[in-house]
Amino acid sequence: MGTSKSPPMVIPHDVLAVLQVLSPKQRQLVFDFAEFLLQKQRKSESEESADSPPIPG
């Protein structure tokens, strides 16, 4: 069995199929939302690494 390492950002084919059916306006909304989620994720990651409080023990 070969090790099939997939790149981090893989879009499933069914999602691509859905995007093709959408109108350009709807597609733009989907992309905007995806971009928003990515920025939110990056923001929370940078905040966590910036000021990680000491673990109380």
C-alpha positions in Angstrom: 0.0 0.0 0.0 1.5 3.3 -1.0 1.4 6.3 1.3 -1.1 8.7 -0.4 -0.3 12.0 1.3 -2.9 14.6 0.2 -2.1 18.3 0.2 -3.6 20.2 3.1 -6.3 22.1 1.2 -8.2 19.4 -0.7 -11.7 20.2 -1.9 -13.9 17.1 -2.3 -15.3 16.5 -5.8 -18.9 16.8 -4.5 -18.2 20.3 -3.2 -16.7 21.2 -6.6 -19.8 19.9 -8.3 -22.0 22.0 -6.0 -20.0 25.1 -6.7 -20.4 24.5 -10.5 -24.2 24.5 -10.1 -24.2 27.7 -8.1 -24.7 31.1 -9.7 -21.6 33.4 -9.7 -23.2 35.4 -6.9 -23.8 32.4 -4.7 -20.3 31.1 -5.5 -18.8 34.4 -4.4 -20.7 34.1 -1.1 -19.2 30.7 -0.5 -15.7 31.9 -1.2 -16.2 34.9 1.0 -17.4 32.7 3.8 -14.5 30.3 3.4 -12.0 33.2 3.4 -13.7 34.5 6.6 -13.3 31.2 8.3 -9.7 30.9 7.3 -8.9 34.4 8.7 -10.8 33.6 11.9 -8.8 30.4 12.3 -5.5 32.2 11.6 -6.4 34.9 14.1 -7.2 32.4 16.9 -4.0 30.5 16.2 -1.9 33.6 16.3 -3.6 34.8 19.5 -3.1 31.5 21.2 0.7 31.4 20.4 1.1 35.1 21.2 -0.2 35.1 24.8 -0.5 31.6 26.0 -1.2 31.8 29.7 0.8 29.6 32.1 -1.0 26.5 33.0 -2.3 26.7 36.5 -1.2 23.8 38.6 
